[in-house]
Amino acid sequence: MTHTYKVTGMTCQYCKASVKEGLEHLEHVKSAFVNLEAEEAEIDMEQHIEVSTLQEAISKKYQISKKSDFKDTSGANLQEQSKFQQLFPLFLIFGYITVASVLLNFSSWELDSFMFDFMGLFYVVFSFFKFLDYTGFPASFQMYDPLAKVLPAYGWIYHSGFSTIEFLFLGIGFVYVSFYGPVLRCF
């Protein structure tokens, strides 16, 4: 028998693989197919397994529920709330970068200095996202890049053709926030 469940909290290919692996290690599960974009898991099982057991098999970061349970008390779909929850870390990081840039330039405020520090911190922090899930980056890239959504090949070209881009971002970020930054400001 095959059942489809809603799985929230997945943001990348690593998340997808983690959920799939956790579910497939359960007794009586023949196979599990996890769809990152649809936030679903299709589980082929020998006998019915309770949702609580499925939840225990995956990280607490992810929430699994029956598709019929995926409504709030007003009957509205919770997927929008889940998207915000998934994007909240990005907003938080963006906020920290902005606050850090303001604090670095608070005493002698200059917009160009603020922007150099902001871009430097941005490059350093966001270069690490590619390091977190190097092989799954192209599929994750499609979730937030409009061009990669329309042209999936663009994500693969970006990934394989410029596989050193994360090192470039990291290097540019360090140059921006280091003492070499003022040299760049001259150009």
Long-range contacts (C-beta under 8 A, 24 or more apart in sequence): 1-44, 1-45, 1-46, 1-47, 1-48, 2-42, 2-43, 2-44, 2-45, 3-42, 3-43, 3-45, 3-48, 3-66, 4-40, 4-41, 4-42, 4-43, 4-67, 5-40, 5-41, 5-42, 5-43, 5-51, 5-54, 5-64, 5-65, 5-66, 5-67, 6-39, 6-40, 6-64, 6-65, 6-66, 6-67, 6-69, 6-70, 7-34, 7-39, 7-40, 7-41, 7-58, 7-62, 7-63, 7-64, 8-39, 8-62, 8-63, 8-65, 8-78, 8-79, 8-82, 8-85, 8-86, 9-61, 9-62, 9-63, 9-82, 9-85, 9-86, 10-34, 10-36, 10-39, 10-62, 10-86, 11-86, 11-140, 11-143, 12-36, 12-132, 12-133, 12-136, 12-137, 12-139, 12-140, 13-133, 13-135, 13-136, 13-137, 13-139, 13-140, 14-132, 14-133, 14-136, 15-61, 15-62, 16-136, 17-136, 18-58, 18-59, 18-62, 19-58, 19-59, 19-62, 19-64, 22-57, 22-58, 22-59, 23-54, 23-57, 23-58, 25-57, 26-53, 26-54, 26-57, 36-139, 36-143, 37-143, 39-79, 39-82, 40-67, 93-125, 97-121, 97-122, 97-125, 112-185, 113-185, 116-176, 116-177, 116-181, 116-184, 116-185, 117-176, 117-177, 117-181, 119-173, 119-176, 120-172, 120-173, 120-174, 120-175, 120-176, 120-177, 120-181, 121-173, 121-176, 121-177, 122-173, 123-169, 123-170, 123-172, 123-173, 123-176, 124-169, 124-170, 124-173, 124-174, 124-177, 125-173, 126-169, 127-166, 127-167, 127-169, 127-170, 127-173, 128-166, 128-170, 130-165, 130-166, 130-169, 131-166
